[in-house]
Amino acid sequence: MPSTQDGGLRTVCWDLSDDPAMIGKARAMVREVVASWGLLSLADDVVLAVGELLANAVTYGEAPIRVSLWLGKDGLCVRVTDHGPERPRHLHLDVEAVHGRGLGIVAALADDTGVAALPDGPGKTVWARWLLAGHDPGGLGRR
């Protein structure tokens, strides 16, 4: 699990295939990292959000796909990047719709979400952030 800590920021990222079978493995890796960062209370929400964002990237995006987690003293951010040209969109669904709820689920779980276009070609990064006011995992805010 590649991880760094620099100036109060912890990061980890993985380059993944566009095989749907890797989503479950990625969810397990995310759970392990979030728990190791002392954020077990957020683990279920973060893992569910990552699963939804990865499912969208695999289904509608293009490889390569990257998942990254960023932990600073103020928050935890999850980013899923793919190189497909289409931007994700919220769908207006009826109550019996089986698919299309992923972005709504992520928005309900996280404190903030968004999409950023890649600066050097087609693709985007979809992100979700959880605020951690007053939380100092592992002494990140100490000097």
C-alpha positions, 0 to 999 in steps of 0.5 A: 500500500503506497502511502506518504506523509509530508507536511501533515498530509497523508496520501495513498493511491492505486492505479486500477484496471477497468475490470468490475471485479477489482471494485471489491478489492479496492473497497477492501484496500480503502477500508484498511487505509481508513482504519489505519488512519484512525477513522474507523467511524467513517469507514463504511461511508467512505468505502460505499462512496469509493465503490459507487465512484469506481462503478461509474468510472468502470462503467462510463469512463476509460482506463487508466483509473486511479483511486486516491485518498488524502487525509489532512488535519481538516478532512479526508478526501477520496478521488477517483480519476478516469480518462473517459470524455463524459462528465458524470451527471445526476439523474432524475429517477423514479422510485423504482429505478435500479441504476443511476443513484451512485452520485446521489448516494455519494453526495448524501454520505460526504460533506462535499463532492465535485468533479474536476476536468483533467488539465491535460486531456480527456477525463475527470476526477470525481471527489468526495470529502469528509470534514474532520474538525477537531480530529487529529489522527496520528498527530497530523496537526502537531508541530 
